[in-house]
Amino acid sequence: MGRGGDLPSRPGRGPGHGLEIRELECFLVLAEELHFGRAGERLHVSQSRVSQLLAALERRIGARLVERTSRRVALTTLGEHFVAELRPSYAELTSVVERATAAARGVTGTLRLGFQGTADARLMEAVAAFQERHPGCVTEIVEIPFADPFGAVRHGGVDAAVVLLPVDEPDLVLGPVFCGERQTVAVSVRHPFAGRPSLTAADLAGTPLIAATAPAPAYWRAAHAPSDTPAPAVRTLQEGLTLVAADRGAMLLCRPTADYHGRKDVVFVPVDGLPDSVLGMVWHRDAETARVREFARVLGRAGAVGPGGAPRRGGSRTRRP
């Protein structure tokens, strides 16, 4: 059938009659995936159910929204216009329901949130969105020591924290995970690498990489300083950058942290061939609250990836209970 072709309406099912939210949700997901099977997987329904929901919506509207052949799925012209107008309205409707649900659950009081490295724009956007949705809940933001990524969460200093992965702590829950950032290596302006436009992982072989001290777990320290060459260990990022400036070693940092901590006596050189630096939100299994759950939800909507699928966990083996 041609684009935007008419469809007959069943009696009692004309345009605007008995609108079903599930049909709109299905159409929006299908418009993103352009694949009935993948849309069904996201909606946790069968492919045939996606077809049924779409057909019901098209009957309500009175025209085709999607064209499907054996080779491709595409939106009709009407479908493209409809999804453009529907998406913001649906998002607002969803937010209204979520705010009402959160209010019913009593998201009030104080949320103590830790961060490690840099509270970058993605995290601060999530904090602002959380405060807007829950004006009765105050958010306190606390820096987590570089050498103790999990201590504040474990001992109650904060309710939750955004820390560098990996996380392999049985008593902690790993929630939303940020998409990875490219690694850079911080070196002194006097270091031979300082004039290079970029490096490879192989270039770092034999380079002393400054690591965190305990109580950071050994597996975590090794992930952020993958070198067998002895180098100083530090408690804070500032200590590490000071040693870098003194040409006592190099230090791996993600791009946003490097940009934030820029200084004249240190050069940050991009490195290819290393796993991206990834941040994730963690909290203690026995201290989960409505505030923590709600911030995790907001953080996921603000740009992090929810738990449960690649690349959700950045290699961590920790799972929700």
C-alpha positions as CSV (number, residue, x, y, z in Angstrom):
1,M,0.0,0.0,0.0
2,G,1.3,3.5,-0.8
3,R,2.6,5.9,1.9
4,G,-0.2,7.3,4.1
5,G,-2.8,5.1,2.3
6,D,-6.3,5.0,3.9
7,L,-7.4,2.1,6.1
8,P,-11.0,1.3,6.9
9,S,-12.1,2.0,10.5
10,R,-14.1,-0.6,12.4
11,P,-17.4,0.4,14.0
12,G,-16.8,2.0,17.4
13,R,-13.0,2.2,16.7
14,G,-12.7,5.5,14.8
15,P,-10.0,8.1,15.3
16,G,-9.7,9.3,18.8
17,H,-11.9,6.6,20.3
18,G,-10.6,4.6,23.3
19,L,-6.9,5.6,23.0
20,E,-4.5,3.0,24.4
21,I,-1.2,4.2,25.9
22,R,0.3,0.8,25.1
23,E,-0.3,1.3,21.4
24,L,1.5,4.7,21.5
25,E,4.4,3.2,23.4
26,C,4.7,0.3,20.9
27,F,4.6,2.7,17.9
28,L,7.4,4.9,19.4
29,V,9.6,1.9,20.1
30,L,9.0,0.5,16.6
31,A,9.8,3.9,15.1
32,E,13.2,3.8,16.8
33,E,14.0,0.2,16.0
34,L,12.3,-0.2,12.6
35,H,12.3,-3.9,13.3
36,F,9.3,-5.8,14.8
37,G,11.4,-8.4,16.5
38,R,13.6,-5.9,18.3
39,A,10.6,-3.8,19.2
40,G,9.0,-6.8,20.8
41,E,12.1,-7.6,22.8
42,R,12.2,-4.1,24.2
43,L,8.5,-4.2,25.1
44,H,8.7,-7.8,26.4
45,V,6.0,-8.9,24.0
46,S,5.9,-11.2,20.9
47,Q,6.5,-9.9,17.4
48,S,2.8,-10.7,16.6
49,R,1.7,-8.6,19.5
50,V,3.7,-5.6,18.2
51,S,1.8,-6.1,14.8
52,Q,-1.5,-6.2,16.6
53,L,-0.8,-3.0,18.6
54,L,0.3,-1.2,15.5
55,A,-2.7,-2.3,13.5
56,A,-5.0,-1.1,16.3
57,L,-3.4,2.3,16.4
58,E,-3.5,2.6,12.6
59,R,-7.2,1.8,12.7
60,R,-7.8,4.6,15.3
61,I,-5.9,7.1,13.1
62,G,-7.4,5.9,9.8
63,A,-4.1,5.6,7.9
64,R,-0.9,3.6,7.6
65,L,1.9,4.7,9.9
66,V,4.4,2.0,9.0
67,E,5.2,0.2,5.8
68,R,6.6,-3.3,6.1
69,T,8.0,-5.5,3.3
70,S,10.1,-8.6,3.4
71,R,13.2,-6.4,3.3
72,R,12.5,-3.3,5.3
73,V,10.4,-1.5,7.8
74,A,9.9,2.2,7.3
75,L,7.6,5.0,8.5
76,T,5.1,6.5,6.1
77,T,5.1,10.3,5.7
78,L,2.2,10.5,8.2
79,G,4.1,8.2,10.5
80,E,7.2,10.4,10.5
81,H,5.0,13.5,11.3
82,F,3.1,11.6,14.0
83,V,6.2,10.3,15.8
84,A,7.7,13.8,15.8
85,E,4.7,15.3,17.5
86,L,4.0,12.3,19.7
87,R,7.4,11.8,21.3
88,P,7.6,15.0,23.4
89,S,4.0,14.6,24.5
90,Y,4.5,11.0,25.5
91,A,7.7,11.9,27.4
92,E,5.8,14.6,29.3
93,L,3.0,12.2,30.1
94,T,5.5,9.7,31.4
95,S,7.2,12.3,33.6
96,V,3.9,13.3,35.1
97,V,3.2,9.7,36.1
98,E,6.7,9.2,37.4
99,R,6.5,12.4,39.5
100,A,3.2,11.4,40.9
101,T,4.6,7.9,41.7
102,A,7.6,9.3,43.4
103,A,5.5,11.7,45.4
104,A,3.4,8.8,46.6
105,R,6.5,7.0,47.7
106,G,7.7,9.9,49.7
107,V,11.0,10.9,48.0
108,T,11.9,13.5,50.6
109,G,14.7,14.2,53.0
110,T,18.4,14.3,52.0
111,L,20.2,12.3,49.4
112,R,24.0,12.2,50.0
113,L,25.7,11.5,46.7
114,G,29.4,10.9,46.3
115,F,31.4,11.4,43.1
116,Q,34.9,10.3,42.2
117,G,37.3,12.3,39.9
118,T,35.0,15.0,38.5
119,A,31.3,15.8,38.8
120,D,30.9,16.3,35.1
121,A,28.0,17.7,33.1
122,R,26.2,14.4,32.8
123,L,26.1,13.9,36.6
124,M,25.1,17.5,37.3
125,E,22.3,17.3,34.7
126,A,21.0,14.3,36.6
127,V,21.2,16.1,39.9
128,A,19.3,19.1,38.5
129,A,16.6,16.8,37.0
130,F,16.3,15.0,40.3
131,Q,15.9,18.3,42.3
132,E,13.3,19.5,39.8
133,R,11.2,16.4,40.2
134,H,11.7,16.2,44.0
135,P,12.0,19.7,45.5
136,G,11.3,18.2,48.9
137,C,14.6,16.1,48.7
138,V,17.9,18.0,49.2
139,T,20.9,16.6,47.3
140,E,24.3,16.9,49.0
141,I,27.3,16.2,46.7
142,V,30.5,14.9,48.3
143,E,33.8,14.0,46.7
144,I,35.0,10.4,47.1
145,P,38.7,9.8,47.7
146,F,40.5,8.4,44.7
147,A,42.1,5.7,46.8
148,D,38.8,4.7,48.5
149,P,36.1,4.4,45.9
150,F,33.7,2.3,48.0
151,G,34.4,3.2,51.6
152,A,32.0,6.1,51.9
153,V,29.1,4.0,50.5
154,R,30.1,1.0,52.7
155,H,30.3,3.0,55.9
156,G,27.4,5.3,55.4
157,G,29.2,8.5,54.6
158,V,27.0,8.8,51.4
159,D,23.8,7.1,50.3
160,A,25.2,6.3,46.8
161,A,28.2,7.3,44.7
162,V,29.3,7.6,41.1
163,V,32.7,5.8,40.9
164,L,35.1,4.5,38.4
165,L,34.5,0.9,37.3
166,P,35.2,-2.0,37.6
167,V,33.1,-2.8,40.7
168,D,33.3,-6.3,42.1
169,E,32.0,-5.9,45.6
170,P,29.4,-8.4,46.9
171,D,27.8,-6.0,49.4
172,L,27.3,-3.2,46.8
173,V,24.8,-2.8,44.0
174,L,25.8,-1.4,40.6
175,G,23.1,0.7,39.0
176,P,23.2,2.9,35.9
177,V,26.5,3.0,34.1
178,F,27.8,5.9,32.0
179,C,29.0,5.2,28.4
180,G,32.8,5.1,28.3
181,E,35.2,8.0,27.9
182,R,38.5,7.7,26.0
183,Q,41.6,7.4,28.2
184,T,44.4,9.9,28.2
185,V,47.8,9.6,29.9
186,A,49.0,12.6,32.0
187,V,52.7,13.2,31.6
188,S,55.1,16.0,32.5
189,V,55.8,18.6,29.9
190,R,59.4,17.3,30.0
191,H,58.3,13.7,29.3
192,P,59.1,12.2,25.8
193,F,55.4,11.6,25.3
194,A,54.5,15.2,25.8
195,G,55.0,16.1,22.1
196,R,53.0,13.1,20.7
197,P,49.5,13.7,19.3
198,S,48.4,10.3,20.6
199,L,49.7,7.0,22.0
200,T,48.9,3.3,21.8
201,A,48.6,0.9,24.7
202,A,51.8,-0.7,23.5
203,D,53.6,2.7,23.9
204,L,52.8,2.6,27.6
205,A,54.6,-0.7,28.2
206,G,57.4,-0.1,30.6
207,T,56.0,3.4,31.6
208,P,55.6,3.8,35.4
209,L,51.9,4.5,35.9
210,I,50.9,6.1,39.2
211,A,48.2,4.1,41.0
212,A,45.9,4.5,44.0
213,T,46.9,3.3,47.4
214,A,44.8,1.0,49.6
215,P,42.1,0.7,50.6
216,A,41.2,0.7,46.9
217,P,41.0,-3.0,46.0
218,A,43.9,-4.5,44.1
219,Y,41.8,-5.4,41.1
220,W,40.6,-1.8,40.9
221,R,44.1,-0.3,41.2
222,A,45.4,-2.6,38.5
223,A,42.6,-1.6,36.1
224,H,43.6,2.1,36.4
225,A,47.3,1.6,36.3
226,P,47.9,-1.5,34.1
227,S,51.7,-1.5,34.3
228,D,54.3,-3.8,35.9
229,T,56.8,-1.0,36.2
230,P,57.1,0.3,39.8
231,A,55.6,3.8,40.3
232,P,54.4,5.9,43.3
233,A,51.0,5.2,44.8
234,V,48.7,8.1,45.8
235,R,45.6,8.9,47.9
236,T,44.2,11.7,45.7
237,L,44.2,12.8,42.1
238,Q,46.0,16.0,43.1
239,E,48.8,14.0,44.6
240,G,49.0,12.0,41.4
241,L,49.1,15.0,39.2
242,T,51.7,16.7,41.4
243,L,54.0,13.6,40.9
244,V,53.3,13.6,37.2
245,A,54.3,17.3,37.0
246,A,57.5,16.3,38.8
247,D,58.1,13.6,36.1
248,R,57.9,10.8,38.7
249,G,55.5,8.8,36.5
250,A,52.4,9.0,34.2
251,M,48.8,8.7,35.2
252,L,45.7,7.5,33.3
253,L,42.7,9.7,33.4
254,C,39.5,9.9,31.3
255,R,39.1,12.9,29.0
256,P,36.6,14.9,31.1
257,T,38.8,14.6,34.3
258,A,41.8,15.5,32.2
259,D,40.1,18.6,30.9
260,Y,38.9,19.6,34.4
261,H,42.4,19.2,36.0
262,G,44.3,20.9,33.2
263,R,47.6,22.6,34.3
264,K,50.5,24.2,32.5
265,D,53.1,21.6,33.7
266,V,51.2,18.5,32.6
267,V,50.2,17.3,29.2
268,F,47.3,14.9,28.5
269,V,47.9,12.6,25.6
270,P,45.0,10.5,24.2
271,V,45.7,6.7,24.3
272,D,44.3,4.2,21.8
273,G,43.8,0.5,22.5
274,L,42.8,0.8,26.1
275,P,39.3,0.0,27.5
276,D,37.3,3.2,27.9
277,S,37.0,4.7,31.4
278,V,33.5,4.0,32.7
279,L,31.6,5.4,35.7
280,G,28.7,3.7,37.5
281,M,26.4,4.5,40.4
282,V,26.8,2.2,43.4
283,W,25.0,1.8,46.8
284,H,25.0,-0.7,49.6
285,R,22.6,-3.6,49.4
286,D,21.3,-3.1,52.9
287,A,20.9,0.7,52.6
288,E,18.7,1.1,49.5
289,T,16.1,3.8,49.9
290,A,13.3,5.3,47.7
291,R,15.7,8.3,47.2
292,V,18.5,6.1,45.9
293,R,16.2,4.2,43.6
294,E,14.7,7.4,42.3
295,F,18.0,9.0,41.6
296,A,19.2,5.9,39.8
297,R,16.1,6.1,37.6
298,V,16.7,9.8,36.9
299,L,20.4,9.2,36.2
300,G,19.6,6.5,33.7
301,R,17.2,8.8,31.9
302,A,19.8,11.6,31.9
303,G,22.3,9.7,29.8
304,A,23.6,6.7,31.7
305,V,22.7,3.1,30.6
306,G,20.5,1.1,32.9
307,P,21.8,-2.1,34.4
308,G,21.3,-5.4,32.6
309,G,22.9,-5.4,29.2
310,A,26.0,-4.6,27.2
311,P,27.8,-2.3,27.7
312,R,25.8,-1.8,30.9
313,R,28.3,-3.1,33.5
314,G,31.7,-2.3,32.1
315,G,33.0,-5.7,33.0
316,S,31.7,-5.8,36.5
317,R,30.3,-9.0,37.9
318,T,28.2,-7.3,40.5
319,R,24.5,-7.7,40.0
320,R,21.3,-6.5,41.5
321,P,19.9,-8.9,44.1
